[in-house]
Amino acid sequence: MKKEAVAVAPHKKQGFFGEIRQNFWLYMLIMPCILFAIVFKYIPMVGIVIAFQDYNPIKGMFGSEFVGLENFKYFFRGSQWLQITFNTLYLNVLFIITGTIASVVIAIMITELGKNLFVRFNQSVMIFPNFISYAVVAMFAQAFIGSDDGYVNRWIEMFGGNPISFYSESSVWPLILVIIRIWKGAGYGAIVYMAAIVGIDNGVYEAARIDGASRMQTIFRITVPMLKDTVILLTLLSVGNIFYGDFGMIYTLVGDNSMLFSTTDVIDTYVFRSIRTSGSMGMSAAVGLYQSLIGFFLVIGVNALAKKFSPESAIF
Amino acid sequence: MARKEKDSETLRTGQPFHLMSRGDKMVTIVFGVVIALFSIVCLMPFVLVVIASFTDEATLVREGYRFIPSKWSIEAYKAIFRSDTIPRAYMISIFVTVVGTVLSLLITAMGTYTLSCTQVRYRNKIAFFFYFTMLFNGGMVPTYILISKYLNLRDSIWVYIIPALLNPWNMFMLRNFFNDIPEALKESARLEGAPEWLILFRIILPLSLPALATIGLFYALNYWNAWMEAMLYIDDEKLYTLQYIIMKIIRNVNSATQIAVEGANTGTVVPPSYTIRLATAIVTIGPIIFLYPFLQKYFVGGLKVGGVKG
């Protein structure tokens, strides 16, 4: 990044075509990427017009009738938009808070334990779930919390409790999702914080130790405050994506189980479902646009904040 | 980085356990126990499902999940490898992952090289062109209509690969790496008259193997774990991926029974439809376990290189 800012174009001023001719092969090398972005990223942006149409699959994008804001009116008139917007935000806030705390705690504990075989082994183990697809995780979840054969219910029954029918009890799902998120991601998330802790100057710790600080004191007075910047930055960046639900997770785990929608249905699953059930494409596109627009302004705002906070962290 | 890590080693283990104060010893013990417990929790589902998949069907139904079942059996694995469905899905998943990753790495490396060459005047504008796609998107509906109606990728194996070819994020990660390669290397090759593609493949790529391995693994994992494309665009059962078969099994126990019947030994009385579900999940994560040492090395390394940006 810095390098580019310093480097000055060495050649004389040329027009657009001169530049293309001079670096023709370099522009050819990036052509596949550009074509890809045009077809799969920019053309769908044009496709947003569907949000303002009464989309008819046979007539297609160019033949369907324009209906103005009708799709949006229909979506915002019902109560569902509030529900899915709330769920998206609520679940993401839960994930960000619990995930950050879990990762930071793990990172601190691992770095405090130093480097030995025990720590290495445990670290390898706790990163592992991150690589497993949510489809497999959903299969595991069934094994654990399935209604009559699940592992958890067997234990509950053994201690004389009443088995819980998890897949029809929507109120426990935010908790279940948070637990799965931590199980899957906390160990992996800790890596960034560990890198930050390792980067802290050792002289600070040595000085504290000479002054007679205990280990808990060095953790709370040195490590935690030093991690503050990293935590704020990473939190900011995830807040930028707060309007996008964790589709892969929620759809694989909950799927089309409407009994759980009241707490788990997020914008992404809502749109996906309406595509699959061939509901109104126009309305789904309208919901998608609502999400993209708010998401866009959130990311822009958050990136601006992050840039102010730590200039190196933003790509642009 | 390496130096700093070494420093921390001397700091944290510099004071041997027996010389610590009592409070500090307690801290070590408590932390060790918590870390060990968390990794047990991380591992337990895998162990439980692996054991259950090796349990006799009737025993599993009767006793539920046990760490030590009363009767073992490999019938489920026999059945899934005798069936047509799973081996075929395996081949599809492997094809998609291998071909997809190679193509993705190729176009990402080519594009990133241009972005990292300072003589390209429009490189920052082009970079923004890619960055913008990370900020704003048309959403699922237009993409769906584009792929299924206008590109005719429905029921084609390429629907898994082509729409996922490029992730701009990986491009920017790779660019950080390319930028660190000394400009003089490229310059001297150019003076010798080497064309740009030769510089890329002969000089830049061999120097970037760790970075390529990292983003290659990102791509590979993404291809391997994909199921949404199958759900949206594939009707032909012959083109299902492993992950999608799992999705189908979760939704509908009958799909497991179907596999069980397909691969049933004429001698077996009960088709092992229940254990087959679990065995399918296990064979799906098999390659990941196999590749885990690499995954760990390069993912962790890549995450640190990406630093806070990750």
Interface residues (C-beta under 8 A of the other chain):
Chain A: M1 K3 E4 A7 A9 P10 H11 E19 Q22 N23 W25 L26 Y27 L29 I30 P32 C33 I34 F36 A37 V39 F40 K41 Y42 I43 P44 M45 V46 G47 I48 I50 A51 Y55 P57 G60 M61 I106 M109 I110 T111 E112 L113 G114 K115 N116 F118 V119 F121 N122 S124 V125 M126 I127 F128 P129 F131 I132 S133 Y134 A135 V136 A138 M139 F140 Q142 A143 F144 D149 Y151 R154 W183 A186 G187 Y188 I191 V192 A195 A196 I197 V198 G199 N202 Y205 E206 S214 R215 M216 T230 L233 L234 G248 Y251 T252 G255 D256 D268 V271 F272 I275 R276 M281 S284 A285 G288 L289 Q291 S292 G295 F296 V299 I300 S310 E312 S313 I315 F316
Chain B: K4 E5 D7 S8 E9 T10 L11 R12 T13 S21 G23 D24 V27 T28 F31 G32 V34 I35 A36 F38 S39 V41 C42 L43 P45 F46 L48 V49 A52 V61 G64 Y65 I107 T108 M110 G111 Y113 T114 L115 C117 T118 Q119 V120 R121 Y122 N124 I126 A127 F128 F129 F130 Y131 T133 L135 F136 N137 G138 G139 M140 V141 P142 T143 Y144 I145 L146 K149 L151 I162 P163 L165 L166 P168 M171 F172 N176 N179 P195 E196 W197 L200 L221 W224 N225 W227 M228 M231 L232 Q243 Y244 I246 M247 I249 I250 R251 R277 L278 T280 A281 T284 I285 I288 Y292 L295 Q296 F299 V300 L303 K304 G307 V308 K309 G310
